[in-house]
Structures are given as C-alpha cells and as structure tokens.
Amino acid sequence: MTSFPSGPAYAPALLTIDLDALAWNWRFLADKAAPAKSAAVVKANGYGLGTAPVVTTLASAGCRLFFTAHLSEAIKVREALPDPDIEIGVLNGLMTGEEQAYPEHNLFPVLNDLSQVDRWAAFCAAHGPRAAAVQLDSGMTRVGLPAAEAETLAADPGRIAGFECRYLMSHMACADEPDHPLNARQRDRFAAMVPRIPHSHAMLAASSATFLGPAWHFDYIRPGVALYGGRPNTLAPNPMRQVITLEGKILQIQDVDAPQTVGYGAGHQVEKPGRIATIGVGYADGYLRSLSNKATAVLHGVTVPLVGRVSMDLITFDITAVPDAKVGDAVELIGPSHTIDDLADQAGTIGYEILTSLGPRYARRYVGVPQ
C-alpha cells in the first residue's frame, strides 16, 4: 500500500518517477539504433517529469546530446548539465536578438529557414565560428527549410561555410503509423539532401521512426516520448518500461442507490446499490475533463470505472467491486496496470498530452539510481 507523504506537501496524489526505467529506455533505444548514436529530447520540463532529474539521469546513462523546444528550456538544461562536452540544441529556431545567448550558455541553435542560416553565419563571422544544426522540412510542413530553400542552400553551400553544420536533420510526420507511405518519401527526400549540404552528422528518426528500421537511423536518433514510457506505435506491444505511476488517495466513500446521481450536471445516474469513492485529482492537475465517464483506474488490483464528470479538483469512481476499500487507500490512476497510453486512449488523446499535463500539485517522488 502506498504511503502518501505528509509534511509540507500534504498532497492527496503521489507521482512516482522511476529514473532507472528512464535510463533503461534510453539505453534500449541507443542499442536498437547502433551503430547510430542516440540523443534525447527533454523539452516541456522533461516531458513533465522535471528537467534536472531527467537530464542528469540521461547524462549518467551516457547521453551527450540533448534537445529542447525553446531557448529558455535549454538554459535550464545547461544549468543542470554544466559539462561543456554535453551538447544542447534548441529545436524551435533562432529568433532575432537571441544570437548572443547561445555562446553565453554553450548551446547551439537549430536553423529552420534561410534567414536564420544567414543571421547565424553573420553572427559567427563577427564573433567566431560556432556549431549549429540545419533542419530540413521533408514533409512535415511545420519548421525547417522548405524544399525550395533546401535546394538554394545545396546549390550555394558557401552560405554555411562560416559555421559548422554539426547536425543536418529533419522530422517525421507519420512515423507512429509504420505503413504510412509518407515515411518512405520523407526518408528518401532527406537522404537525397544528405550528400548535398555539408554537415558532420545526419539525423532523422525520433521515437517512432527508430522502430522503422536502420534506413531511418542515419548517424543519430533523437527519441522523446519513448524515453518516458510512451508507446512508439499501436501495431506492436510497447517495449518501453513505464516511468511514472500516479496514485490518488481516497478522500471519501459514499453508499449510493437509485435514483441518486453523481457529479456536476448529474453526469452519472446510479442504477443500483453501490459505493462511490472520491479522489482529490481533477483537470487542474492535468487529469483531462474528456475522461469524464470514460476513464478507469485500479484499486486493490481491480479495475474500477470513473463515473460522472471530472471536476477541477475531484473525480469519482464506482468502487462497488472492491468492498474492502477504505478512506486513505491509493487508487492507481496511471501505472503498470493502467499506462499513460491507456489513459490517453480513454481521453481521446495521446500519451504526450497526458505526460506534459501532469500538474504541480502532485507530490513527486523520484526513485531509482541509474547505473
């Protein structure tokens, strides 16, 4: 039985983060991609699990290349990883006025259009050469040099002669659907540009594309959600270890019978005698409102349904099938028996949203020491 923390937290829910599982997942992916090397994507506060513990764990496991979405995130990663040999890149591009922050914090930008390429080249001409990554849009239509700009750069590679293009990269749109025809088209488009733009290392695959095969691995992979236990695709069993467990404490149990209703809007109609348990978690904690009348949880090894609407601070489960349950018992909302992807399926979303929505009101416990 889970022992909930008291003291300053007094939290009615406990988020346990298994750092051993996180380190294992990185090593598993690195081994799968070998001889290519593995980076790690640690954006959005380490996918909701805490930047410092996540990046220090992955560095201890052997990771030497990290990516964030924003410059502010990368600065936090550098604060946690002062080793100058560890590389940290910013995926969302070089914004005007940010140039000096990169050498100041020993970071590198990912350049997503020709104007960014030219501004970085000009900055390096004035302040000395530094590394950068150049991202090509091979079919995502989001960030990266569009095809016409990539052709311009390939025809005039002197535009990047003033800095080292350490990583030439792109991003897959449909890699979680292994049979999608865009996967091969994106790989081929990227592979065609690799010999035409000077660079040190090529990189295409993130989590899901790592499982498409060696033709997608190039020199580096850069997994994200799979590190944190998310499934790479829905066509095969998830090989990743689960990193988080979220348990909520039962605050109150009520005996109910028809014609009672449960929750806002009388969202659940009681049809027969039973018991309803209230848990102190809600949409303010990232437990999505779309889970209303859809989610399940696990109590004493028994799957129990959520009944009624998810409210800001509270959710209710029908625990009639668990007669020995009592106030203070822990209900597994996410864990080995009910994973982030299981909950995401019930919410009509993806595991990424579940992870990155984990709220600050949870008491957090980090377990495991990476070897």
C-alpha positions as a Markdown table, in Angstrom:
| # | Residue | x | y | z |
|---|---|---|---|---|
| 1 | Met | 0.0 | 0.0 | 0.0 |
| 2 | Thr | 1.3 | 3.4 | -0.9 |
| 3 | Ser | 2.3 | 5.7 | 1.9 |
| 4 | Phe | 1.3 | 9.2 | 1.0 |
| 5 | Pro | 3.7 | 12.0 | 2.1 |
| 6 | Ser | 2.7 | 14.4 | 4.8 |
| 7 | Gly | 4.5 | 17.4 | 6.0 |
| 8 | Pro | 4.8 | 20.5 | 3.7 |
| 9 | Ala | 3.2 | 18.7 | 0.7 |
| 10 | Tyr | 0.0 | 17.3 | 2.2 |
| 11 | Ala | -0.8 | 16.1 | -1.3 |
| 12 | Pro | -3.7 | 13.8 | -2.0 |
| 13 | Ala | -1.9 | 12.3 | -5.0 |
| 14 | Leu | 1.5 | 11.0 | -5.5 |
| 15 | Leu | 3.5 | 10.9 | -8.8 |
| 16 | Thr | 6.4 | 8.4 | -8.6 |
| 17 | Ile | 9.1 | 8.8 | -11.3 |
| 18 | Asp | 11.3 | 5.8 | -11.9 |
| 19 | Leu | 14.7 | 7.1 | -13.0 |
| 20 | Asp | 16.0 | 3.6 | -13.5 |
| 21 | Ala | 13.3 | 2.9 | -16.1 |
| 22 | Leu | 14.1 | 6.3 | -17.8 |
| 23 | Ala | 17.8 | 5.3 | -18.1 |
| 24 | Trp | 16.9 | 1.8 | -19.3 |
| 25 | Asn | 14.7 | 3.2 | -22.0 |
| 26 | Trp | 17.5 | 5.4 | -23.3 |
| 27 | Arg | 20.0 | 2.6 | -23.4 |
| 28 | Phe | 17.4 | 0.3 | -25.1 |
| 29 | Leu | 16.9 | 2.8 | -27.9 |
| 30 | Ala | 20.6 | 3.5 | -28.2 |
| 31 | Asp | 21.3 | -0.2 | -28.6 |
| 32 | Lys | 18.5 | -0.5 | -31.1 |
| 33 | Ala | 19.9 | 2.3 | -33.3 |
| 34 | Ala | 23.5 | 1.3 | -33.0 |
| 35 | Pro | 25.9 | 2.0 | -34.7 |
| 36 | Ala | 24.0 | 5.3 | -34.9 |
| 37 | Lys | 24.1 | 7.3 | -31.6 |
| 38 | Ser | 21.2 | 8.5 | -29.5 |
| 39 | Ala | 20.3 | 12.0 | -28.4 |
| 40 | Ala | 17.4 | 12.8 | -26.1 |
| 41 | Val | 14.6 | 15.3 | -26.4 |
| 42 | Val | 13.9 | 16.8 | -23.0 |
| 43 | Lys | 11.6 | 19.7 | -23.8 |
| 44 | Ala | 8.5 | 20.7 | -21.8 |
| 45 | Asn | 10.2 | 20.2 | -18.4 |
| 46 | Gly | 11.5 | 16.8 | -19.4 |
| 47 | Tyr | 8.0 | 15.8 | -20.8 |
| 48 | Gly | 6.5 | 16.9 | -17.5 |
| 49 | Leu | 8.8 | 14.9 | -15.2 |
| 50 | Gly | 11.3 | 17.6 | -14.2 |
| 51 | Thr | 14.2 | 18.9 | -16.2 |
| 52 | Ala | 17.0 | 18.5 | -13.8 |
| 53 | Pro | 16.3 | 14.9 | -12.6 |
| 54 | Val | 15.6 | 13.8 | -16.2 |
| 55 | Val | 18.7 | 15.3 | -17.9 |
| 56 | Thr | 21.1 | 14.2 | -15.1 |
| 57 | Thr | 19.7 | 10.7 | -15.3 |
| 58 | Leu | 20.1 | 10.5 | -19.0 |
| 59 | Ala | 23.6 | 12.0 | -18.9 |
| 60 | Ser | 24.5 | 9.4 | -16.3 |
| 61 | Ala | 23.2 | 6.7 | -18.7 |
| 62 | Gly | 25.6 | 8.0 | -21.4 |
| 63 | Cys | 23.6 | 10.6 | -23.4 |
| 64 | Arg | 25.7 | 13.5 | -24.6 |
| 65 | Leu | 23.3 | 15.3 | -26.9 |
| 66 | Phe | 20.0 | 16.9 | -25.8 |
| 67 | Phe | 17.3 | 18.9 | -27.5 |
| 68 | Thr | 14.7 | 21.3 | -26.1 |
| 69 | Ala | 12.0 | 23.3 | -27.9 |
| 70 | His | 12.8 | 26.7 | -26.5 |
| 71 | Leu | 15.9 | 28.7 | -25.6 |
| 72 | Ser | 14.7 | 29.2 | -22.0 |
| 73 | Glu | 14.4 | 25.4 | -21.6 |
| 74 | Ala | 17.9 | 24.8 | -23.0 |
| 75 | Ile | 19.3 | 27.3 | -20.5 |
| 76 | Lys | 17.8 | 25.3 | -17.7 |
| 77 | Val | 19.2 | 22.1 | -19.1 |
| 78 | Arg | 22.7 | 23.7 | -19.2 |
| 79 | Glu | 22.3 | 24.7 | -15.6 |
| 80 | Ala | 21.7 | 21.1 | -14.7 |
| 81 | Leu | 24.5 | 19.8 | -17.1 |
| 82 | Pro | 27.4 | 22.2 | -16.9 |
| 83 | Asp | 29.8 | 19.7 | -18.6 |
| 84 | Pro | 31.0 | 21.7 | -21.7 |
| 85 | Asp | 31.3 | 18.4 | -23.7 |
| 86 | Ile | 27.5 | 17.9 | -23.4 |
| 87 | Glu | 25.7 | 19.4 | -26.4 |
| 88 | Ile | 22.3 | 21.1 | -26.1 |
| 89 | Gly | 20.3 | 22.2 | -29.1 |
| 90 | Val | 17.1 | 24.4 | -29.4 |
| 91 | Leu | 14.6 | 23.0 | -31.9 |
| 92 | Asn | 12.3 | 25.9 | -32.5 |
| 93 | Gly | 14.8 | 28.1 | -34.3 |
| 94 | Leu | 17.0 | 31.2 | -34.0 |
| 95 | Met | 14.9 | 34.2 | -33.1 |
| 96 | Thr | 16.2 | 37.7 | -33.8 |
| 97 | Gly | 18.1 | 39.0 | -30.8 |
| 98 | Glu | 18.9 | 35.6 | -29.3 |
| 99 | Glu | 22.2 | 35.0 | -31.0 |
| 100 | Gln | 24.5 | 36.0 | -28.1 |
| 101 | Ala | 22.6 | 33.7 | -25.7 |
| 102 | Tyr | 23.9 | 30.6 | -27.5 |
| 103 | Pro | 27.7 | 31.1 | -26.8 |
| 104 | Glu | 26.9 | 32.6 | -23.4 |
| 105 | His | 25.2 | 29.3 | -22.3 |
| 106 | Asn | 27.2 | 27.0 | -24.6 |
| 107 | Leu | 24.2 | 26.0 | -26.7 |
| 108 | Phe | 23.5 | 25.6 | -30.4 |
| 109 | Pro | 20.5 | 26.7 | -32.5 |
| 110 | Val | 18.6 | 24.6 | -34.9 |
| 111 | Leu | 18.2 | 26.8 | -38.0 |
| 112 | Asn | 14.9 | 26.4 | -39.7 |
| 113 | Asp | 14.9 | 28.8 | -42.6 |
| 114 | Leu | 17.5 | 30.6 | -44.8 |
| 115 | Ser | 17.1 | 33.9 | -42.9 |
| 116 | Gln | 18.2 | 32.0 | -39.7 |
| 117 | Val | 21.1 | 30.4 | -41.6 |
| 118 | Asp | 22.2 | 33.8 | -42.8 |
| 119 | Arg | 21.9 | 35.5 | -39.4 |
| 120 | Trp | 23.9 | 32.8 | -37.7 |
| 121 | Ala | 26.5 | 33.0 | -40.4 |
| 122 | Ala | 26.7 | 36.7 | -39.9 |
| 123 | Phe | 26.9 | 36.3 | -36.1 |
| 124 | Cys | 29.7 | 33.7 | -36.5 |
| 125 | Ala | 31.6 | 36.0 | -38.9 |
| 126 | Ala | 31.6 | 38.7 | -36.3 |
| 127 | His | 32.1 | 36.6 | -33.1 |
| 128 | Gly | 33.9 | 33.5 | -34.3 |
| 129 | Pro | 32.7 | 30.2 | -35.7 |
| 130 | Arg | 30.3 | 28.1 | -33.7 |
| 131 | Ala | 28.2 | 25.0 | -34.4 |
| 132 | Ala | 24.5 | 24.8 | -35.4 |
| 133 | Ala | 22.1 | 22.3 | -36.8 |
| 134 | Val | 20.2 | 22.9 | -40.0 |
| 135 | Gln | 16.7 | 21.4 | -40.2 |
| 136 | Leu | 15.0 | 20.5 | -43.5 |
| 137 | Asp | 11.3 | 20.2 | -43.9 |
| 138 | Ser | 11.0 | 16.9 | -45.6 |
| 139 | Gly | 7.2 | 16.7 | -45.4 |
| 140 | Met | 6.0 | 17.9 | -42.0 |
| 141 | Thr | 5.2 | 21.5 | -43.2 |
| 142 | Arg | 6.0 | 22.9 | -39.8 |
| 143 | Val | 9.5 | 24.1 | -39.2 |
| 144 | Gly | 12.6 | 23.5 | -41.3 |
| 145 | Leu | 13.9 | 24.8 | -44.6 |
| 146 | Pro | 11.2 | 24.2 | -47.2 |
| 147 | Ala | 12.2 | 22.3 | -50.3 |
| 148 | Ala | 13.0 | 25.4 | -52.3 |
| 149 | Glu | 15.2 | 26.8 | -49.6 |
| 150 | Ala | 16.9 | 23.5 | -49.2 |
| 151 | Glu | 17.7 | 23.5 | -52.9 |
| 152 | Thr | 19.0 | 27.0 | -52.7 |
| 153 | Leu | 21.3 | 26.0 | -49.8 |
| 154 | Ala | 22.5 | 22.9 | -51.6 |
| 155 | Ala | 23.3 | 25.0 | -54.7 |
| 156 | Asp | 25.2 | 27.5 | -52.6 |
| 157 | Pro | 26.8 | 25.7 | -49.6 |
| 158 | Gly | 29.1 | 28.6 | -49.0 |
| 159 | Arg | 26.2 | 30.2 | -47.0 |
| 160 | Ile | 27.1 | 27.9 | -44.1 |
| 161 | Ala | 30.9 | 28.0 | -44.6 |
| 162 | Gly | 31.2 | 30.4 | -41.7 |
| 163 | Phe | 30.0 | 27.9 | -39.1 |
| 164 | Glu | 29.9 | 24.1 | -38.6 |
| 165 | Cys | 26.7 | 22.5 | -39.6 |
| 166 | Arg | 27.1 | 19.8 | -36.9 |
| 167 | Tyr | 23.7 | 18.2 | -37.4 |
| 168 | Leu | 21.6 | 18.1 | -40.6 |
| 169 | Met | 18.2 | 17.0 | -39.5 |
| 170 | Ser | 14.5 | 16.6 | -40.3 |
| 171 | His | 11.4 | 15.3 | -38.6 |
| 172 | Met | 8.9 | 12.6 | -39.5 |
| 173 | Ala | 5.1 | 13.3 | -39.7 |
| 174 | Cys | 3.7 | 9.8 | -39.6 |
| 175 | Ala | 6.3 | 7.5 | -38.1 |
| 176 | Asp | 3.8 | 6.2 | -35.5 |
| 177 | Glu | 2.0 | 4.7 | -38.5 |
| 178 | Pro | 4.6 | 2.3 | -39.8 |
| 179 | Asp | 2.8 | 1.6 | -43.1 |
| 180 | His | 2.1 | 5.2 | -44.0 |
| 181 | Pro | 3.6 | 6.0 | -47.4 |
| 182 | Leu | 4.9 | 9.4 | -46.3 |
| 183 | Asn | 7.5 | 7.6 | -44.1 |
| 184 | Ala | 9.5 | 6.3 | -47.1 |
| 185 | Arg | 9.0 | 9.6 | -49.0 |
| 186 | Gln | 10.4 | 11.7 | -46.2 |
| 187 | Arg | 13.3 | 9.3 | -45.7 |
| 188 | Asp | 14.2 | 9.4 | -49.4 |
| 189 | Arg | 13.8 | 13.2 | -49.6 |
| 190 | Phe | 16.1 | 13.7 | -46.6 |
| 191 | Ala | 18.6 | 11.0 | -47.8 |
| 192 | Ala | 18.8 | 12.8 | -51.2 |
| 193 | Met | 19.9 | 16.1 | -49.4 |
| 194 | Val | 22.4 | 14.5 | -47.1 |
| 195 | Pro | 25.3 | 14.4 | -49.6 |
| 196 | Arg | 24.4 | 17.9 | -50.9 |
| 197 | Ile | 24.6 | 20.0 | -47.8 |
| 198 | Pro | 27.9 | 20.0 | -45.8 |
| 199 | His | 27.4 | 18.7 | -42.3 |
| 200 | Ser | 29.0 | 16.5 | -39.6 |
| 201 | His | 26.1 | 14.2 | -38.7 |
| 202 | Ala | 22.7 | 13.4 | -40.2 |
| 203 | Met | 19.6 | 12.8 | -38.0 |
| 204 | Leu | 16.0 | 11.9 | -38.9 |
| 205 | Ala | 14.4 | 9.5 | -36.5 |
| 206 | Ala | 12.7 | 10.4 | -33.2 |
| 207 | Ser | 10.9 | 7.8 | -31.1 |
| 208 | Ser | 8.6 | 6.1 | -33.5 |
| 209 | Ala | 10.9 | 6.3 | -36.6 |
| 210 | Thr | 13.6 | 4.5 | -34.6 |
| 211 | Phe | 11.4 | 1.4 | -35.0 |
| 212 | Leu | 11.0 | 1.8 | -38.7 |
| 213 | Gly | 14.5 | 0.3 | -39.3 |
| 214 | Pro | 18.1 | 1.2 | -39.9 |
| 215 | Ala | 17.3 | 3.2 | -43.1 |
| 216 | Trp | 15.8 | 5.9 | -40.9 |
| 217 | His | 18.7 | 6.0 | -38.3 |
| 218 | Phe | 21.4 | 7.8 | -40.2 |
| 219 | Asp | 24.1 | 9.0 | -37.7 |
| 220 | Tyr | 21.8 | 9.9 | -34.7 |
| 221 | Ile | 18.4 | 9.3 | -33.4 |
| 222 | Arg | 16.7 | 11.7 | -31.1 |
| 223 | Pro | 13.9 | 9.9 | -29.1 |
| 224 | Gly | 11.4 | 11.8 | -27.0 |
| 225 | Val | 8.2 | 10.2 | -25.7 |
| 226 | Ala | 9.5 | 6.6 | -25.8 |
| 227 | Leu | 12.1 | 7.6 | -23.2 |
| 228 | Tyr | 9.3 | 8.4 | -20.8 |
| 229 | Gly | 7.4 | 5.1 | -21.4 |
| 230 | Gly | 5.2 | 6.2 | -24.3 |
| 231 | Arg | 4.5 | 3.6 | -27.0 |
| 232 | Pro | 6.2 | 4.0 | -30.3 |
| 233 | Asn | 3.2 | 2.9 | -32.3 |
| 234 | Thr | -0.1 | 1.0 | -31.9 |
| 235 | Leu | 0.8 | -2.0 | -34.0 |
| 236 | Ala | 3.1 | -3.8 | -31.6 |
| 237 | Pro | 3.4 | -4.3 | -27.9 |
| 238 | Asn | 5.1 | -1.3 | -26.2 |
| 239 | Pro | 8.7 | -2.4 | -25.5 |
| 240 | Met | 9.5 | 0.6 | -23.3 |
| 241 | Arg | 9.5 | 0.5 | -19.5 |
| 242 | Gln | 6.9 | 2.5 | -17.7 |
| 243 | Val | 8.5 | 5.5 | -16.0 |
| 244 | Ile | 5.6 | 7.0 | -14.0 |
| 245 | Thr | 3.0 | 5.9 | -11.5 |
| 246 | Leu | 0.2 | 8.3 | -10.4 |
| 247 | Glu | -1.8 | 7.3 | -7.3 |
| 248 | Gly | -4.7 | 9.3 | -5.8 |
| 249 | Lys | -5.9 | 9.0 | -2.2 |
| 250 | Ile | -9.5 | 8.1 | -1.5 |
| 251 | Leu | -10.9 | 11.2 | 0.4 |
| 252 | Gln | -14.4 | 9.9 | 0.9 |
| 253 | Ile | -16.6 | 6.9 | 0.3 |
| 254 | Gln | -20.4 | 7.1 | 0.0 |
| 255 | Asp | -23.0 | 4.4 | -0.2 |
| 256 | Val | -25.4 | 5.1 | -3.1 |
| 257 | Asp | -28.5 | 3.8 | -4.7 |
| 258 | Ala | -31.0 | 4.8 | -7.4 |
| 259 | Pro | -32.2 | 7.4 | -8.1 |
| 260 | Gln | -29.1 | 9.3 | -6.9 |
| 261 | Thr | -26.8 | 11.0 | -9.4 |
| 262 | Val | -23.0 | 11.7 | -9.2 |
| 263 | Gly | -21.2 | 14.9 | -10.1 |
| 264 | Tyr | -21.8 | 18.1 | -11.9 |
| 265 | Gly | -24.8 | 18.1 | -14.3 |
| 266 | Ala | -25.9 | 14.8 | -12.7 |
| 267 | Gly | -23.4 | 13.3 | -15.0 |
| 268 | His | -23.8 | 9.7 | -13.8 |
| 269 | Gln | -27.1 | 8.1 | -12.9 |
| 270 | Val | -26.9 | 5.5 | -10.2 |
| 271 | Glu | -29.0 | 2.4 | -11.1 |
| 272 | Lys | -28.4 | 0.0 | -8.1 |
| 273 | Pro | -26.8 | -0.1 | -4.7 |
| 274 | Gly | -23.1 | 0.6 | -4.7 |
| 275 | Arg | -20.2 | 2.7 | -3.4 |
| 276 | Ile | -18.6 | 5.8 | -4.8 |
| 277 | Ala | -15.1 | 6.9 | -3.9 |
| 278 | Thr | -13.9 | 10.5 | -4.3 |
| 279 | Ile | -10.2 | 11.2 | -5.3 |
| 280 | Gly | -8.5 | 14.5 | -4.9 |
| 281 | Val | -7.4 | 14.9 | -8.5 |
| 282 | Gly | -9.0 | 16.9 | -11.3 |
| 283 | Tyr | -8.5 | 18.8 | -14.5 |
| 284 | Ala | -6.5 | 21.4 | -12.6 |
| 285 | Asp | -3.9 | 18.6 | -12.2 |
| 286 | Gly | -3.9 | 17.6 | -15.8 |
| 287 | Tyr | -6.5 | 14.8 | -15.4 |
| 288 | Leu | -8.4 | 15.7 | -18.5 |
| 289 | Arg | -12.1 | 16.6 | -18.4 |
| 290 | Ser | -12.5 | 14.4 | -21.5 |
| 291 | Leu | -12.0 | 11.4 | -19.2 |
| 292 | Ser | -15.5 | 12.0 | -17.7 |
| 293 | Asn | -17.5 | 8.8 | -17.6 |
| 294 | Lys | -14.7 | 7.1 | -19.7 |
| 295 | Ala | -11.6 | 6.6 | -17.5 |
| 296 | Thr | -10.7 | 3.6 | -15.4 |
| 297 | Ala | -8.3 | 3.1 | -12.5 |
| 298 | Val | -7.0 | 0.2 | -10.5 |
| 299 | Leu | -7.9 | -0.3 | -6.8 |
| 300 | His | -6.6 | -3.3 | -4.9 |
| 301 | Gly | -5.9 | -4.9 | -8.3 |
| 302 | Val | -9.5 | -4.4 | -9.5 |
| 303 | Thr | -10.3 | -2.1 | -12.4 |
| 304 | Val | -12.9 | 0.5 | -11.4 |
| 305 | Pro | -14.7 | 3.0 | -13.7 |
| 306 | Leu | -14.8 | 6.7 | -13.3 |
| 307 | Val | -18.4 | 7.9 | -13.0 |
| 308 | Gly | -19.6 | 11.4 | -13.5 |
| 309 | Arg | -17.7 | 14.4 | -14.7 |
| 310 | Val | -14.1 | 15.2 | -14.0 |
| 311 | Ser | -14.1 | 18.5 | -12.0 |
| 312 | Met | -11.3 | 20.9 | -11.2 |
| 313 | Asp | -10.1 | 19.1 | -8.0 |
| 314 | Leu | -12.1 | 15.9 | -7.7 |
| 315 | Ile | -13.0 | 12.7 | -9.6 |
| 316 | Thr | -15.3 | 9.8 | -8.5 |
| 317 | Phe | -15.1 | 6.1 | -9.1 |
| 318 | Asp | -17.6 | 3.3 | -8.7 |
| 319 | Ile | -15.8 | 1.0 | -6.2 |
| 320 | Thr | -18.7 | -1.4 | -5.6 |
| 321 | Ala | -16.5 | -4.3 | -6.8 |
| 322 | Val | -13.9 | -3.5 | -4.0 |
| 323 | Pro | -15.8 | -4.0 | -0.8 |
| 324 | Asp | -12.6 | -3.7 | 1.4 |
| 325 | Ala | -11.6 | -0.3 | 0.1 |
| 326 | Lys | -11.4 | 2.5 | 2.7 |
| 327 | Val | -10.6 | 6.1 | 3.0 |
| 328 | Gly | -6.9 | 6.8 | 2.6 |
| 329 | Asp | -6.3 | 3.9 | 0.2 |
| 330 | Ala | -4.3 | 4.5 | -3.0 |
| 331 | Val | -6.0 | 4.3 | -6.4 |
| 332 | Glu | -3.6 | 3.7 | -9.4 |
| 333 | Leu | -4.6 | 6.4 | -12.0 |
| 334 | Ile | -1.5 | 5.7 | -14.1 |
| 335 | Gly | 0.9 | 2.9 | -13.7 |
| 336 | Pro | 1.9 | -0.6 | -14.8 |
| 337 | Ser | -1.7 | -1.7 | -14.8 |
| 338 | His | -3.1 | 1.4 | -16.5 |
| 339 | Thr | -0.4 | 3.2 | -18.6 |
| 340 | Ile | -0.2 | 6.7 | -19.9 |
| 341 | Asp | -1.3 | 5.4 | -23.3 |
| 342 | Asp | -4.2 | 3.5 | -21.8 |
| 343 | Leu | -5.4 | 6.7 | -20.1 |
| 344 | Ala | -4.7 | 8.7 | -23.3 |
| 345 | Asp | -6.9 | 6.3 | -25.3 |
| 346 | Gln | -9.7 | 6.8 | -22.8 |
| 347 | Ala | -9.3 | 10.6 | -23.1 |
| 348 | Gly | -9.2 | 10.5 | -26.9 |
| 349 | Thr | -5.7 | 12.0 | -27.0 |
| 350 | Ile | -2.0 | 10.8 | -26.9 |
| 351 | Gly | 0.4 | 9.9 | -24.2 |
| 352 | Tyr | 2.4 | 13.1 | -24.9 |
| 353 | Glu | -0.5 | 15.2 | -23.6 |
| 354 | Ile | -1.0 | 13.1 | -20.5 |
| 355 | Leu | 2.7 | 13.4 | -19.6 |
| 356 | Thr | 3.1 | 17.1 | -20.3 |
| 357 | Ser | -0.1 | 17.9 | -18.4 |
| 358 | Leu | 1.0 | 16.4 | -15.1 |
| 359 | Gly | 0.2 | 19.0 | -12.5 |
| 360 | Pro | 2.3 | 20.8 | -9.9 |
| 361 | Arg | 0.0 | 19.8 | -7.1 |
| 362 | Tyr | 1.1 | 16.2 | -7.1 |
| 363 | Ala | 3.7 | 15.2 | -4.5 |
| 364 | Arg | 6.6 | 13.9 | -6.6 |
| 365 | Arg | 8.9 | 11.1 | -5.6 |
| 366 | Tyr | 11.9 | 10.1 | -7.6 |
| 367 | Val | 13.1 | 6.5 | -7.3 |
| 368 | Gly | 16.0 | 4.6 | -8.8 |
| 369 | Val | 19.7 | 5.3 | -9.2 |
| 370 | Pro | 21.0 | 5.0 | -12.8 |
| 371 | Gln | 23.9 | 2.6 | -13.1 |
